[in-house]
């Protein structure tokens, strides 16, 4: 587990950010714990149909990427206490990388959570495409089944050594400080802030993925993987 910091310390640590913090108070405190990042290179023309026209597909060295990320999230509104029944749950998101008005961020193709009420609240409050799925997380094993969406995931992995000097690809995939949704042709921008990710190498011994509609993008073993103990997040 990582050392938890005060919200003031997080908010005042900004040298790594690609643009200034929003000029307004943050609204939610979050923890993204024990994420496993699995990344695949994909052809931009194969990915473009899944991205709203209002967003620009972001590429790295001419390559587009898609990532599947299981982790545990804890979330609390700024002025309210945490409610254990809804505040903490397992999540799996399928994401890609986009730009909007010069800001590089994340666009979610799919988000699934382990608690039905938490998914409903997140969908209503944020507009993010949360769906409920049955999930189990035990140490370095993770499984998820969503029969309605025809998605399933079963993983077994082992975190490795810390990445002391992340390369440009590591940083491009991980250091993202905005996410976007599109509704009725309107782009909504969610700003986030956290300290730089502390990433580790990871070996995956079992990787069974079946994501209806996206299997042609998730072919074979991931091209790159990361693990992290997590970050604390301030969301605007």
C-alpha atoms as a printed R data frame, in Angstrom:
    type eleno elety resid chain resno       x       y       z
1   ATOM     1    CA   UNK     A     1   0.000   0.000   0.000
2   ATOM     2    CA   UNK     A     2   1.221   3.508  -0.782
3   ATOM     3    CA   UNK     A     3   1.662   6.226   1.827
4   ATOM     4    CA   UNK     A     4  -1.461   8.366   1.948
5   ATOM     5    CA   UNK     A     5  -1.024  12.121   1.726
6   ATOM     6    CA   UNK     A     6  -3.179  15.031   2.802
7   ATOM     7    CA   UNK     A     7  -5.397  16.660   0.205
8   ATOM     8    CA   UNK     A     8  -3.419  19.896   0.600
9   ATOM     9    CA   UNK     A     9  -0.165  18.084  -0.185
10  ATOM    10    CA   UNK     A    10  -1.715  16.542  -3.291
11  ATOM    11    CA   UNK     A    11  -3.145  19.863  -4.441
12  ATOM    12    CA   UNK     A    12   0.146  21.696  -3.916
13  ATOM    13    CA   UNK     A    13   2.243  19.158  -5.850
14  ATOM    14    CA   UNK     A    14   1.815  20.397  -9.401
15  ATOM    15    CA   UNK     A    15   5.201  20.569 -11.157
16  ATOM    16    CA   UNK     A    16   4.476  17.411 -13.138
17  ATOM    17    CA   UNK     A    17   1.167  18.611 -14.580
18  ATOM    18    CA   UNK     A    18   0.859  19.401 -18.309
19  ATOM    19    CA   UNK     A    19  -1.448  22.385 -17.577
20  ATOM    20    CA   UNK     A    20  -2.484  24.387 -14.471
21  ATOM    21    CA   UNK     A    21  -5.053  23.149 -11.982
22  ATOM    22    CA   UNK     A    22  -8.628  24.309 -12.559
23  ATOM    23    CA   UNK     A    23  -9.436  27.627 -10.941
24  ATOM    24    CA   UNK     A    24 -12.163  26.138  -8.774
25  ATOM    25    CA   UNK     A    25 -12.480  23.731  -5.817
26  ATOM    26    CA   UNK     A    26 -12.244  19.993  -6.368
27  ATOM    27    CA   UNK     A    27 -15.494  18.097  -5.802
28  ATOM    28    CA   UNK     A    28 -14.527  14.454  -5.207
29  ATOM    29    CA   UNK     A    29 -11.709  12.631  -3.474
30  ATOM    30    CA   UNK     A    30 -10.886   9.262  -5.006
31  ATOM    31    CA   UNK     A    31  -8.415   6.423  -4.580
32  ATOM    32    CA   UNK     A    32  -7.481   4.212  -7.515
33  ATOM    33    CA   UNK     A    33  -5.965   1.183  -5.793
34  ATOM    34    CA   UNK     A    34  -3.920  -1.689  -7.233
35  ATOM    35    CA   UNK     A    35  -4.587  -1.035 -10.918
36  ATOM    36    CA   UNK     A    36  -3.295  -3.451 -13.529
37  ATOM    37    CA   UNK     A    37  -2.809  -1.694 -16.879
38  ATOM    38    CA   UNK     A    38  -2.901  -3.836 -20.021
39  ATOM    39    CA   UNK     A    39  -2.158  -1.933 -23.230
40  ATOM    40    CA   UNK     A    40  -2.518  -2.912 -26.887
41  ATOM    41    CA   UNK     A    41  -1.310  -1.077 -29.979
42  ATOM    42    CA   UNK     A    42  -4.089  -0.727 -32.525
43  ATOM    43    CA   UNK     A    43  -4.456   0.763 -35.963
44  ATOM    44    CA   UNK     A    44  -5.931   4.285 -35.786
45  ATOM    45    CA   UNK     A    45  -8.429   3.459 -38.538
46  ATOM    46    CA   UNK     A    46  -9.702   0.465 -36.520
47  ATOM    47    CA   UNK     A    47 -10.214   2.581 -33.403
48  ATOM    48    CA   UNK     A    48 -11.615   5.756 -34.962
49  ATOM    49    CA   UNK     A    49 -15.211   4.418 -35.403
50  ATOM    50    CA   UNK     A    50 -15.506   4.050 -31.611
51  ATOM    51    CA   UNK     A    51 -14.521   7.680 -30.901
52  ATOM    52    CA   UNK     A    52 -17.048  10.541 -31.131
53  ATOM    53    CA   UNK     A    53 -16.306  12.927 -33.996
54  ATOM    54    CA   UNK     A    54 -15.881  15.834 -31.582
55  ATOM    55    CA   UNK     A    55 -12.765  14.194 -30.104
56  ATOM    56    CA   UNK     A    56  -9.371  13.875 -31.766
57  ATOM    57    CA   UNK     A    57  -7.753  10.456 -31.570
58  ATOM    58    CA   UNK     A    58  -4.429  10.789 -29.754
59  ATOM    59    CA   UNK     A    59  -1.472   8.770 -31.032
60  ATOM    60    CA   UNK     A    60   2.074   8.106 -29.862
61  ATOM    61    CA   UNK     A    61   4.711   7.787 -32.560
62  ATOM    62    CA   UNK     A    62   1.874   7.347 -35.027
63  ATOM    63    CA   UNK     A    63   0.321   4.490 -33.048
64  ATOM    64    CA   UNK     A    64  -3.060   4.397 -31.297
65  ATOM    65    CA   UNK     A    65  -3.528   2.466 -28.054
66  ATOM    66    CA   UNK     A    66  -6.342   0.844 -26.135
67  ATOM    67    CA   UNK     A    67  -6.075  -0.192 -22.464
68  ATOM    68    CA   UNK     A    68  -7.997  -2.509 -20.153
69  ATOM    69    CA   UNK     A    69  -7.638  -1.565 -16.474
70  ATOM    70    CA   UNK     A    70  -9.040  -3.508 -13.485
71  ATOM    71    CA   UNK     A    71  -8.635  -1.884 -10.056
72  ATOM    72    CA   UNK     A    72 -10.454  -0.927  -6.859
73  ATOM    73    CA   UNK     A    73 -11.897   2.558  -6.574
74  ATOM    74    CA   UNK     A    74 -12.892   4.483  -3.457
75  ATOM    75    CA   UNK     A    75 -14.758   7.751  -3.909
76  ATOM    76    CA   UNK     A    76 -16.085  10.417  -1.551
77  ATOM    77    CA   UNK     A    77 -17.724  13.794  -2.208
78  ATOM    78    CA   UNK     A    78 -15.740  16.675  -0.743
79  ATOM    79    CA   UNK     A    79 -18.268  17.695   1.898
80  ATOM    80    CA   UNK     A    80 -19.788  14.301   2.735
81  ATOM    81    CA   UNK     A    81 -18.503  11.234   4.581
82  ATOM    82    CA   UNK     A    82 -17.684   8.031   2.753
83  ATOM    83    CA   UNK     A    83 -20.460   5.442   2.621
84  ATOM    84    CA   UNK     A    84 -18.814   1.989   2.566
85  ATOM    85    CA   UNK     A    85 -21.860   0.375   0.937
86  ATOM    86    CA   UNK     A    86 -21.428   2.472  -2.212
87  ATOM    87    CA   UNK     A    87 -18.097   4.320  -1.955
88  ATOM    88    CA   UNK     A    88 -15.675   1.453  -2.625
89  ATOM    89    CA   UNK     A    89 -15.965  -1.156  -5.360
90  ATOM    90    CA   UNK     A    90 -14.057  -3.060  -8.027
91  ATOM    91    CA   UNK     A    91 -13.967  -1.523 -11.494
92  ATOM    92    CA   UNK     A    92 -12.811  -2.477 -14.970
93  ATOM    93    CA   UNK     A    93 -12.512   0.194 -17.620
94  ATOM    94    CA   UNK     A    94 -11.691  -0.102 -21.280
95  ATOM    95    CA   UNK     A    95 -10.191   3.164 -22.432
96  ATOM    96    CA   UNK     A    96  -8.395   4.879 -25.236
97  ATOM    97    CA   UNK     A    97  -6.543   8.150 -25.647
98  ATOM    98    CA   UNK     A    98  -7.915  11.331 -27.166
99  ATOM    99    CA   UNK     A    99  -7.458  15.095 -27.345
100 ATOM   100    CA   UNK     A   100  -9.935  17.916 -27.067
101 ATOM   101    CA   UNK     A   101  -9.026  21.588 -27.455
102 ATOM   102    CA   UNK     A   102  -5.364  20.742 -27.015
103 ATOM   103    CA   UNK     A   103  -5.784  18.695 -23.835
104 ATOM   104    CA   UNK     A   104  -4.750  15.059 -23.901
105 ATOM   105    CA   UNK     A   105  -7.022  12.767 -21.924
106 ATOM   106    CA   UNK     A   106  -8.945   9.526 -21.749
107 ATOM   107    CA   UNK     A   107 -12.136   8.355 -23.412
108 ATOM   108    CA   UNK     A   108 -13.903   5.323 -21.930
109 ATOM   109    CA   UNK     A   109 -15.308   2.731 -24.295
110 ATOM   110    CA   UNK     A   110 -16.663   0.721 -21.362
111 ATOM   111    CA   UNK     A   111 -16.773   0.999 -17.571
112 ATOM   112    CA   UNK     A   112 -18.004  -1.788 -15.311
113 ATOM   113    CA   UNK     A   113 -18.339  -1.813 -11.536
114 ATOM   114    CA   UNK     A   114 -19.009  -4.509  -8.957
115 ATOM   115    CA   UNK     A   115 -21.826  -2.723  -7.057
116 ATOM   116    CA   UNK     A   116 -25.102  -2.066  -8.825
117 ATOM   117    CA   UNK     A   117 -26.053   0.992  -6.747
118 ATOM   118    CA   UNK     A   118 -22.565   2.498  -7.167
119 ATOM   119    CA   UNK     A   119 -22.780   2.102 -10.949
120 ATOM   120    CA   UNK     A   120 -26.194   3.756 -11.000
121 ATOM   121    CA   UNK     A   121 -25.017   6.702  -8.909
122 ATOM   122    CA   UNK     A   122 -21.850   7.159 -10.967
123 ATOM   123    CA   UNK     A   123 -23.833   7.054 -14.204
124 ATOM   124    CA   UNK     A   124 -26.396   9.591 -12.960
125 ATOM   125    CA   UNK     A   125 -23.884  11.986 -11.401
126 ATOM   126    CA   UNK     A   126 -21.160  11.861 -14.059
127 ATOM   127    CA   UNK     A   127 -22.702  10.587 -17.269
128 ATOM   128    CA   UNK     A   128 -19.933   8.001 -17.544
129 ATOM   129    CA   UNK     A   129 -21.057   4.694 -19.108
130 ATOM   130    CA   UNK     A   130 -21.035   2.547 -15.955
131 ATOM   131    CA   UNK     A   131 -22.542  -0.948 -16.150
132 ATOM   132    CA   UNK     A   132 -22.812  -3.535 -13.402
133 ATOM   133    CA   UNK     A   133 -20.755  -6.737 -13.541
134 ATOM   134    CA   UNK     A   134 -19.978  -9.533 -11.105
135 ATOM   135    CA   UNK     A   135 -16.360  -9.190  -9.970
136 ATOM   136    CA   UNK     A   136 -13.948 -10.915  -7.647
137 ATOM   137    CA   UNK     A   137 -10.582  -9.544  -6.571
138 ATOM   138    CA   UNK     A   138  -8.270 -11.627  -4.390
139 ATOM   139    CA   UNK     A   139  -4.721 -10.371  -4.167
140 ATOM   140    CA   UNK     A   140  -3.206 -10.841  -7.608
141 ATOM   141    CA   UNK     A   141  -6.220 -12.572  -9.131
142 ATOM   142    CA   UNK     A   142  -9.139 -10.730 -10.706
143 ATOM   143    CA   UNK     A   143 -12.256 -11.883 -12.524
144 ATOM   144    CA   UNK     A   144 -15.278 -10.126 -13.990
145 ATOM   145    CA   UNK     A   145 -18.420 -11.338 -15.788
146 ATOM   146    CA   UNK     A   146 -21.084  -9.182 -17.422
147 ATOM   147    CA   UNK     A   147 -23.524 -11.516 -19.177
148 ATOM   148    CA   UNK     A   148 -25.702  -8.704 -20.505
149 ATOM   149    CA   UNK     A   149 -22.783  -6.938 -22.200
150 ATOM   150    CA   UNK     A   150 -21.128 -10.286 -23.030
151 ATOM   151    CA   UNK     A   151 -17.885  -9.263 -21.326
152 ATOM   152    CA   UNK     A   152 -15.648 -11.466 -19.221
153 ATOM   153    CA   UNK     A   153 -12.184 -11.209 -17.771
154 ATOM   154    CA   UNK     A   154  -9.990 -13.571 -15.764
155 ATOM   155    CA   UNK     A   155  -6.486 -12.600 -14.699
156 ATOM   156    CA   UNK     A   156  -3.635 -13.848 -12.578
157 ATOM   157    CA   UNK     A   157  -0.530 -11.688 -12.324
158 ATOM   158    CA   UNK     A   158   2.566 -10.899 -10.275
159 ATOM   159    CA   UNK     A   159   3.867  -7.354  -9.745
160 ATOM   160    CA   UNK     A   160   7.562  -6.926 -10.454
161 ATOM   161    CA   UNK     A   161  10.255  -4.320  -9.953
162 ATOM   162    CA   UNK     A   162   9.505  -0.589  -9.848
163 ATOM   163    CA   UNK     A   163  10.133   1.352 -13.031
164 ATOM   164    CA   UNK     A   164  12.757   3.840 -11.863
165 ATOM   165    CA   UNK     A   165  12.844   5.840 -15.099
166 ATOM   166    CA   UNK     A   166   9.578   5.530 -17.048
167 ATOM   167    CA   UNK     A   167  10.096   5.909 -20.786
168 ATOM   168    CA   UNK     A   168   8.043   8.170 -23.024
169 ATOM   169    CA   UNK     A   169   5.503   5.416 -23.760
170 ATOM   170    CA   UNK     A   170   5.039   4.626 -20.061
171 ATOM   171    CA   UNK     A   171   4.379   8.293 -19.356
172 ATOM   172    CA   UNK     A   172   2.160   8.846 -22.400
173 ATOM   173    CA   UNK     A   173  -0.142   6.003 -21.342
174 ATOM   174    CA   UNK     A   174  -0.301   6.797 -17.630
175 ATOM   175    CA   UNK     A   175   0.002  10.540 -17.053
176 ATOM   176    CA   UNK     A   176  -3.453  11.725 -18.104
177 ATOM   177    CA   UNK     A   177  -5.214  14.536 -16.288
178 ATOM   178    CA   UNK     A   178  -8.543  14.786 -18.083
179 ATOM   179    CA   UNK     A   179 -11.305  12.498 -19.264
180 ATOM   180    CA   UNK     A   180 -14.063  13.270 -21.711
181 ATOM   181    CA   UNK     A   181 -17.648  12.246 -22.321
182 ATOM   182    CA   UNK     A   182 -19.846  13.257 -25.249
183 ATOM   183    CA   UNK     A   183 -23.613  13.675 -24.906
184 ATOM   184    CA   UNK     A   184 -25.868  15.165 -27.582
185 ATOM   185    CA   UNK     A   185 -22.724  16.299 -29.431
186 ATOM   186    CA   UNK     A   186 -21.584  18.217 -26.353
187 ATOM   187    CA   UNK     A   187 -18.167  17.414 -24.916
188 ATOM   188    CA   UNK     A   188 -17.902  17.321 -21.125
189 ATOM   189    CA   UNK     A   189 -14.416  17.604 -19.637
190 ATOM   190    CA   UNK     A   190 -13.576  16.131 -16.230
191 ATOM   191    CA   UNK     A   191 -10.325  17.449 -14.782
192 ATOM   192    CA   UNK     A   192  -8.374  15.260 -12.373
193 ATOM   193    CA   UNK     A   193  -5.230  15.701 -10.336
194 ATOM   194    CA   UNK     A   194  -2.885  13.266  -8.629
195 ATOM   195    CA   UNK     A   195   0.801  12.777  -8.022
196 ATOM   196    CA   UNK     A   196   2.775  11.040 -10.784
197 ATOM   197    CA   UNK     A   197   2.100   7.337 -11.036
198 ATOM   198    CA   UNK     A   198   4.629   5.002  -9.413
199 ATOM   199    CA   UNK     A   199   4.640   2.135 -11.896
200 ATOM   200    CA   UNK     A   200   5.954  -1.413 -11.657
201 ATOM   201    CA   UNK     A   201   6.610  -4.076 -14.220
202 ATOM   202    CA   UNK     A   202   4.211  -7.008 -13.995
203 ATOM   203    CA   UNK     A   203   4.082 -10.575 -15.307
204 ATOM   204    CA   UNK     A   204   0.709 -12.044 -16.254
205 ATOM   205    CA   UNK     A   205   0.343 -15.818 -15.951
206 ATOM   206    CA   UNK     A   206  -3.357 -16.025 -16.893
207 ATOM   207    CA   UNK     A   207  -5.119 -13.623 -19.227
208 ATOM   208    CA   UNK     A   208  -8.556 -14.613 -20.547
209 ATOM   209    CA   UNK     A   209 -10.421 -11.672 -22.106
210 ATOM   210    CA   UNK     A   210 -13.685 -11.677 -24.028
211 ATOM   211    CA   UNK     A   211 -15.115  -8.219 -24.690
212 ATOM   212    CA   UNK     A   212 -17.951  -8.234 -27.180
213 ATOM   213    CA   UNK     A   213 -17.374  -5.713 -29.951
214 ATOM   214    CA   UNK     A   214 -13.747  -5.066 -29.005
215 ATOM   215    CA   UNK     A   215 -12.044  -8.443 -29.331
216 ATOM   216    CA   UNK     A   216 -10.472  -7.441 -32.645
217 ATOM   217    CA   UNK     A   217  -8.689  -4.640 -30.747
218 ATOM   218    CA   UNK     A   218  -7.659  -6.840 -27.797
219 ATOM   219    CA   UNK     A   219  -5.975  -9.564 -29.810
220 ATOM   220    CA   UNK     A   220  -3.245 -11.661 -28.236
221 ATOM   221    CA   UNK     A   221  -1.133 -10.744 -25.238
222 ATOM   222    CA   UNK     A   222  -0.905  -7.052 -24.260
223 ATOM   223    CA   UNK     A   223   1.916  -5.155 -25.925
224 ATOM   224    CA   UNK     A   224   2.750  -3.439 -22.646
225 ATOM   225    CA   UNK     A   225   1.700  -3.887 -19.018
226 ATOM   226    CA   UNK     A   226   2.029  -1.847 -15.837
227 ATOM   227    CA   UNK     A   227   1.033  -2.291 -12.226
228 ATOM   228    CA   UNK     A   228   0.739   0.333  -9.485
229 ATOM   229    CA   UNK     A   229  -0.198   0.305  -5.824
230 ATOM   230    CA   UNK     A   230  -2.345   3.310  -6.667
231 ATOM   231    CA   UNK     A   231  -2.840   7.050  -6.424
232 ATOM   232    CA   UNK     A   232  -5.008   9.500  -4.528
233 ATOM   233    CA   UNK     A   233  -7.065  11.664  -6.847
234 ATOM   234    CA   UNK     A   234  -8.808  15.018  -6.660
235 ATOM   235    CA   UNK     A   235 -11.575  15.284  -9.255
236 ATOM   236    CA   UNK     A   236 -13.071  18.540 -10.521
